[in-house]
Amino acid sequence: LMDVLDKLNKLPADKKEEDREGNILYLGRKLGLAIFSMQNFDVNYGHAETSAQNGYAGNSSIFNMFNTSADGNSFSPPFMYRVGLTRMLNDVVTNPFEEQSWNITMNETFQDNFTMTSKFQPFKNFSVDLDWNFGWNKSVSRLLILDPLSNDGENQINETGDISSSVWAFGSDFSQFFRKQLQRGLDDYNTTDRLISDVNGNGDGLTILDRDAIQKDFVQTYLANTGSGFGKNGYMPFPLPNWKINWSGLEDLFPFLDDYVTRITLNHSYSGSYRTSWKFNPNFGEELSSPLFQQSPVKVITEIQEYEASALTIDRRFMPVIGLNITWKNNVSTRLQYDYSKLLTMSTSNPTMTEKTSQGFKFTGTWQKRGFRLPFFNKLRNTLDLSVSASYYEEANLRRQFTAVLANSLVNGLSSTNADDYDFVDNSDLGVVGDTRIKLTGLVGYQFSSMVKANFEYTYDHAIPKSTQTFERVTQNIRFNVIVTIRSN
């Protein structure tokens, strides 16, 4: 790019305009080819199943796997079960008790995972690594309650699972989540009966404080990929890639640093993940009635869904937001980086959100000297390693109770059908906890030979709490290690 601009500036005005258009097209074409000509694209899929149960009436001998209980001979799990193509054993023992039932448990687990990775280099010394991942797990437990003196009885089934996906967590904030939930309640509100019910409301199948409604509003508030989900009950958002960016060779842009620097590199990394746990409700279809919040005259009627989300998590990390690596000509390497992360967890049973943020700077410097000589031991020419690191991070934990925010914001009742007409009153900042951490580390290492090494390390860790309920803490550690390698031929 710099060569093209230099040549362009030396041309006459009319020729310059003509070549400028040609060079723009040329650079645009090169950029398009760089983006769409990925160096590699790898796709991996994994599937695993496990099965376990007790109370099987047969034995374990491999020689009897082709016999069945109908033959009246000794029998054992069939070949299809042994290789995992079937997961259930139907022949169970008979309950030996005459007046009590007997329980037999059967458990199955299923795991599916997709990973996709790609890398492309749109410019010289500039590379981008992409990483997609998503998967789901399911556990099925069966409880067979055998009748007295029988091998038959009642079968109870329970299912739980979770889904996970790489996402872009660049959405809005808690106030937007509050308004989405409040609008669901206003759409289903009957002013005469002071009752919030989807049956008598807009009939979309969801209402305020409904667990699936909380899950959908949580995703639409905090994720960029908020389209229709897929998988179990539509819980999984469309996976979007995480990335790592590396830009090396920046020392060429600063020729005046040639006497001091040999390498300058910038890097940036983002990783975001979304996770939802879900469970099966055997009593689905039943209705529950509860106050909108404590001492509220408004009642909310929700219907228990067949499957419901039970816990939601979004993890967003920029590690680093930006990092600067410099290799100096005197065997010194330095790295300075700024990190930021946010972890959101949401409980749907008693709608509570916990928000944990962390941000700060970290500096690391290393120096190595080969052929270093100790005083009084001039014949020893070994290696000396020095490293120092310093970091400053601020961490904050904020816990919000959704029904308490409702109570604070609806002190005058439900006076409008538009959620934007209500003030968002959040006193959650009164409950912020966390600390500021300052950490210093110094290490001196000396290698006497390939068989003897020694390290001395000092660490200073200072935690300054944000809450008055926690004391300020200082931790200092001193370590001295001697490593001796003994070899024998």
Secondary structure, 3 states (H helix, E strand, C coil): CHHHHHHHHCCCHHHHHHHHHHHHHHHHHHHHHHHHCCCEEEEEEEEEEEEEECCECCCCCHHHCCCCHHHCCCCCCCHHHHCCCCCCCCCECCCCCCCCCEEEEEEEEEEEEEEEEEEEEEECCEEEEEEEEEEEEEEEEEEEEECCCCCCEEEEEEEEEEEEEECCCCCCCHHHHHHHHHHHHHHCEECCCCEEECCCCCCCCCCCCCHHHHHHHHHHHHCCCCCCCECHHHCECCCCCEEEEEECCHHHHCHHHCCCEEEEEEEEEEEEEEEEEEEECCCCCCEEEEECCCCCCCEEEEECCCEEEEEEEEEEEEEEEEEEEEEECCCEEEEEEEEEEEEEEEECCCCEEEEEEEEEEEEEEEEEEEEEEECCEEEEEEEEEEEEEEEEEEEEEEEEEHHHHHHHHCCCCCCCCCHHHCCCCCCHHHHCEEEEEEEEEEEEEEECCCCEEEEEEEEEEEEEECCCCCCCEEEEEEEEEEEECCCCC
